[in-house]
């Protein structure tokens, strides 16, 4: 009997903004479904419109794609090396999708991850740990979202998830543009809030250097953790 090939694609959205969470998403998708989605216009999420991303994402979910998204909040980004945080979250995503893969009796799963610098060996080891004998291949490459459709789909999932959370945030605090520090609307929003003498919003990344010029008293210097030093998340997990 022919073995069905499944893919796990992993990517993030929101690494650079000064406002909002970074979202890391993973998808578990059958090879035939990914071919169908490519035919419907699936591509790197940065090359798709917001409407196009939403349409493809819901089409994927209705076709049986499993999607897992984890939000990395600004407070965590301000306290951890961002690559360390992303590596940990990817490990959790692989664990969840690995469990789902085994429960459903999948036989061949290929994992493809958009590059996290310096983390290839550890993330590969995590994939081997959670998928064991059903791991059929592992790829981590720079700009994988533009090369591999499963990662393109993960990119879409991450982007849709982040955009949805930002939409809700804008309803609460008003328009702040894209959230990127080079966006004039974002800059003006920060300057306006700062001029009112308010406390820094919880959704603001306070270690971003751009903030130092816009809101000096809100800016904080990220403390570098020594090698082997535990994070808050490590203690919460009892490690």
N, C-alpha and C positions, 0 to 999 in steps of 0.2 A: 504494500500500500504506500502511495506517495506521501511523503512527509510534508506538512504545510509549514512554510517559512513565515515567521513573524519578525517584526522589527520593534526594537525600543529606541526611540529617538529622544534626545534630551537637549534642551537649549534654554536660554534665559532672555528676559526682557527687562530693561530698566537698570542697567549697570551704571550708566553715567549721570542720570538726573540728580538734582539737588533735592527734589521733592518726591516723596513716595517710596514704596517698597520696590525691591528687586524681586521679580518672580521667576522661579525656575520651574519648568514644566517637562514632564516626560509623557510620551504616548506609547501605547502598545498597539500595533497595527499589523494586519495581515497583508502580505505582499500584493494580493489582488485588490484590496481596498486602496492601498497607496497608489497603485497604478490608475485606479478610477479617479482618485482625487487629483492626480497630476493632470489627467484629461479634463478635469473641471477647472483647472487654472491654479492649482497649488504651486507656490513658489516661495522664495525667501520672503518672510513677512514684511520686510522693509520695502519690498517692491510691490506690495499689494495695498489696496485701499482699505480703510477701516471697514467699509461695507463688505468688501471681498473677503477679508479675514473672517468676519463674523459668519458669512455664508458658508465658507469652507469648514469652519470649526464645527458648526452645528450639523453640517452634512457628514462630517467625520464621526461625530457622536452618534448620529442616527444610523451609521453604517457599522456600529459595534466597536469603534475605537475606544480604548480605555485611556483616559487622560487624568494625570495627577499633577497638581500645581501646588507649590509651597512658596509662601511669601516670606522674604527676608526683610524685616522692618528696619527703618533708619537707625534705631538705637543699637541694633546688632551690627549694622554696617559701620557705625561709629566706634564700635568696641573691638571688632575682629578684622583681620585681614580678609578682604572681600573674596579672595580666591579660596581661603580656608573655609569660609562660610558656605560658598557655593559647592565646594567639594563635599562637605558634610550633608548638605541638602540633596545633592545628587545621589549620595549613598543611601539616603532614606527613600528617595524615589525608586531607585533600583531594587531596594528591599521590597517595597510594596508591589511593584510590577513583577518582581520575581515570584512572590507568593501567588499572585494572580495567575501567572504563567503555569506554575506547577499544579495549582488547583484545577486548572482547565486542561491539564494533560498535554500541554504544548511540548513538542519534541525538538524544535530548532528555533532559536532566537538569536538574532544578530543585534548587538548594541552599538549605536552610533551616537557620539557625544560631541557637541561643539567644544572646541579647545578651552580648557582651563589650564593656564600656564603652569608647568611644573607638576601637574597632578595626574599625568597619564598613567603611571605605574600603579598608583594607589586606587584610582577609580577602576582601572582594569581588574585589579585584585578584588575589589568590591563586587564587580560584575561576576567574576568567577566564583566568589563566595556564595552569592545569593542565587545564581542560576545553575551553577554546578555543570552537570553533564549536558544540559540542554543549550548551553552557550555555544553558538555556532560561529561566532566571530565577534571581534571588538575593534572599533575604529574611533579614534579621537583625532580630529583635524581642525585646523584653523578655518573659519568660514564654512564649516560643515553645513550650515543652514542654506548655503547657496549651491552646495554640491549634492546633498543627499536628501531626497524627499521626506524620509521619516523625521529628519532634523528640521526640515522646513515646516513640517506639521507641528512639531514641538515648539518651534519659534512662533507659529501662529497661535498656539494654545497659550503660551506665556504672554504674548502681546495682548490677546483678547482679555485674558484674566487681569492684567495690569490696567488696561484701559477701562475696564468695567469698574475697578476699584477707584480709579481717578475720577470717573464720572460721578460716582457717589460722593467723593470728597469735594468736588467742585460745587455740588448742590449745598454743601454745608458751609464752605468758606469763600465761595465766589471763584471767579475765573483767575487762574494763575498761569495760563499758557500751557506749554508742553511740559514744564517742570525742569527743563534743561537750563543750566546756568547761562548759556549763551543767548537764550530766548529773551528779547526785550520785555515781553509781557511778564515773564517769570521774574526778571530783575525788578521791574516796576512794582510788582505785587509784594515782593520781599521788602523793598524799600518803604512801601506804604505801611505795611504791618509793623516794621521795625520802628518807623517814626512815631507810632502810636504808643511806644513804650511797653508793648506787650511782651509776654514771655515767649520764647521760641516755640513754635508749633511742634508737636510730637512727630509729625510726618516730614520734618525737615532734617536733612543730613547735615549735621553740624560740623563735621570734619572736612567738608568740601572747601577747598582753598578759595573758590570764588566767593564764598560766603564771608570771608574775612574782609573783603572790600565793601560788601553791601551791608553787612550787619556785624560789625566787629565784636561786640560783646556776646553775640550768639555763637561765634566761632570757637571751637575747641580743637586742641591738637590731639590727634589719635595717639594713644600710648601703644608702643610696640610691646607685644608679649614676648617673653623669653621663650626659647625653644623648650617645649615640654610643659609650659605653663598652661593650666587648665582655664577654659572659658566658663562663663556662667552656664552655658548649655551643657558642658561636660559634668558640672556638679549636679545639674538637674537630672541628668541621666544616670548619676551614680557612678561615673567613670573615675 
